[in-house]
């Protein structure tokens, strides 16, 4: 668990990047730091591993003030993933993943076993990718290696600073899905900086939205943030598509479906699809109705009225 108590970052010219931040991030949850450029979200992230030192206040991990910990030991206990990935171009994929393990003086057999485990976890088979150089990988594959390196010594948490920001939209979507899959497996505390509210809604258990002045404007679950913005600033930041975004948080398994599948057309959706997926499918359907399936079994239909009722 990470707690910020009265944390302020003030620079020499008097500029306040983060202003009196009180925030608690629970163990095992993914918290997204969102806001406009210059709002303090990256500064907040970097104060956790002391790449930036706070001017006032206390940051604690599991109740221990990070200022009392030796900085190298602190950083090695925290996985860190950045937008530029930061792989060593002259080292193989396997050696890149093993970097922190070697610094921690793990023995060779333990390192080899952990590298194999991590490459399999991120979907890059060791036999095919371990001996490649970073330059032989796509941008998305490099980013996955960066995540594997961050997980190397089973850190307390992952700090992710716009890790998917420089990647094309299709690859970005796949990497987001990969991160969600990994989180179901490893269940780390994740603090993730993004300027993309859709990314925050998709990946976050809770979202911390900062104002331009470095103050916390709202800290809430994605559903609560979209349904009940705390201020006009929050509502303006979320934009006009707020209720459409909310559809991505509701799955067909959670709504009452139509029972008659006759005339629903040939298109179908899995029961774990979201209402946003359903809206796209319904708008494409010539009948305005789409069949919903649980595996091979048809369990009902969804139409515009179903979506309207479920989204209220």
N, C-alpha and C positions, 0 to 999 in steps of 0.2 A: 504494500500500500504506500502511495506517495501522498504526502500532505504539504501544501503550501500554506504558511501562516503569515499574513501581513507582508508578503514578499514584494519588494520594490527593486527595480533596476534603474539607477540614475547615472547618466554619463557626465563627463567632466564639463560639457557645455550646458549642463542644466536640463538636457532633454530626458524625459522620463519614458522609458520603453515599456515597462510593466509597472502598474500602479496599484499597490496594496492588494495583492492577489491572495485570496483565500480559496483553496480548492483541495478537494480530496479525491484521489483516484484509487478506486478499490482494487484489491488484488485480483488479477485475472481478467480485468475488463479492458476494452479498447476505447480510449478516449481520443477524440479528434479535436485538435486545436485549429480553429478557423477564424478568418477575419481578413480585412483588407491589408495591403502592403504597409509595413511599418507599425502594425498594431501590437507587436510584442509576442506573437505566437512562437517564432523561432527562438527568440531570446528566452522565453519560458522553457522551451525544450532543452536548450543548451545549459540552463542553470541546473537542471537535474543532474547531469554528469560533470558539472563544474567547468565546462568549456567557457562559460561566463559565470562570474561570481555575483550573487545578489548584493545590492547595496544595503538593504534592510530585510528583516524577516528571517524565517527559518524554513528550509526545505528538509523534510525527513522521509526516510525510507524505512518502513516497518518501525517507526518510532525513533529511529536514530538520525540525529542531525547530520546531514551529509558533510557539513563543514568540519566535523570532528573526525572524518575518515580520511585515510591516506588516499590521495587523488588517483594514483595509478591503480591501486586495488579497487577503488570505486568504479573506475571506468571499465576495468576488465570484468566487472560483475554485471555490466549493462551492455546489451547489444545495440549497435548504432548503425543505421542505414541512411545514406544520403542520396540526393538526386543524381549526383555524378558517379555513383556506385563506388569509385575509389579502389578498384582492383589493381593489383600490381601487374603491369603488362608483361613483364619478363618471367612471371611465375605461372605455372600451370593452374588450372582450375582447382585441382586437389591441393596444391600448395597454398593457394589463396585462402581456401576454406580452413586450412590447418594453421594459419598465421597465429591466431591467439592461443591455440593449443600449444604451439611450440614455445611461445612466450611464457606460458604457464608451466613449461617443462614436463608435459605429458610424455610418456614413453611411446616409442614408435608404433607398437601394436595397438595401443589405445587410440592413437591419432588416426591410424589407418581405418580402424573399425568405425570411428565416429565420422570420418570423411565419407565413407561408404554409406553409412546410415543417413547422413544429411543430404547427399546427392540424390539418394532414392526418395527422400522425403519431399524434395522440391521438384521431382519429376525429370531429373537429368541423370540417366543411368551411368554409373561410374565407368563401366567398360567402354562407353562411347565418349564421355565428356571429361573424365578425370585428368587425362594427359593433354587436353587442348589448352591453348593459350587464350586469354580473354578476347584478343582480336579476332579469333575464329568463331566467336559466338555472336548471336544477335543481341540487340540492346535489351530485350526482354529476358533472354537467358543470362546475360551479365547481371541484371538486377536480381534474378533468382539466386545467383551465386553470392551476391552481396548479402542477401537475407540468410543464406546458409552459413556464411562466415559470422554473421551477427549472432546466430544461434549456437555457435560452435561449442562453447563451454557451459551450455545450459544456463544462460543469464537470468537474473531476476526479472528483467524487463527488456523490451525493445523500444528504442527511440527511433522514430522514422521521420526524416525531414524531407517532405515532398518527394518520396522515393520514386513515384511514377510520373512526375511532372514533365519529364523530357521525353516521354515515350508516346508513340502514336496511339490513337484512341482504341484500336482493336486490341493491341498488345496490352494496353493499360487495363482494359476491362478483364482480360484473361489473368493478369497479375493480381488484380483485386480479388477475383474469384479464388486464385491460388492462395492468397493471404487468408481469406475466410476459411478455406479448407485447412490450412496449416494451423490456424487459431483453434479450430475444433479439435485438432490433435494435441497441440502443445500447451494451449491455454496460458499464454503469457500476459503479463500486464503490458499493454501497448500504448504509447503516447505518440500520436501521428499528426504531423503538421501538414495541412493542405489549404489551398485557397479555393478549392472546388467543393461547393456545398453538396453536390450530388455524390461525390466520393465519400464525404463525411457521413452522409445519410446511409450509404450502402455499407460502410465498414464499421461505423462506430456504435458501441453500446451507449455512449453518451457523447455529447458535443459541447465543447466550451467555445462560445463565440465571443470574440474580443471586439471592442470598439476601437476607433482610430486613436483614442487617447491612452491606450494600454490598459484600460479597465475591462473587467469581465462583464459582458453585457447579459449573458444568459448561459447557464449550465444545465442541460436537460437531455433526456433521451431524444432520439430523432423524432419519434411520434409526438412527444410533448412540445418540442420546439416548433414543429410544423403546425400543430393544432392551436397552440397558445403562445405566440410570440410575446416576450415580456415587455417590449417597447416598440415604438414606431421605427427606431433604428433597426431592430432585429427583423421586423416585418419587411422593411425596405431591402435589407440585405438578402433575405430569402427570395424576394422577387415575386413576380406574378404567377409563377407556376407552382406555388406552395402546395396547393391541394392535389395537383397532379403528382408531385413528388411523394406525397403521403401515400398514394396508391402503391408505391414500390415497397412499402412496409407491411402491407397486408397480403397474406397468401390465400389462395382459393380454399385451402384446407380449413381456414378459419371462418368461412362465410357460408350462408345458406344458399345452396345451389338450386336451380330449377330441376324438377324431377323428370320431365319428359324430354328424351333425347331425340325424338323424331323431328326431322327437318332442320337439324343443327348443322348440316353440311359435313364435309369430309375433314375439315380442319379440327384439331383437338389440342388441348393443353394438359400438361401433367398437373396433378393436384397441388404440387408445391410451387407452381407458378404464382407470380404476384398479380394483384389487380391491375398494375400498370401493363404487364404482359397481356392480361385479358383484354384491356381496353384496346390495345393495338390489334389484337386478333379479332375482336368484335367489329371494329371499324373496317377491317379488311373483308369480313365475312359478308357474302351477298345476302344472307338471311338475317344478319344481325345477332346470331346466336352461335356459340361455340361449345362443342362437347368437352367435358372435363373427364380425365381418365386417371385412375389409380392403377398403375401398371397396365395390364391389358383390359381392365374392366372399366366400362363407362359408368360414372357415378352421378352424372347430372350435366347441366348446361349452365353457361353464364351469358348474360346479355347486359345491355346498358343499364337496365333497371336494377339488376342484381348488383352491379358495380356502384350505382348511385346509393343504394340502401346501405351497402357495406362500408362505404367511405364516410358516412355521416357520424 
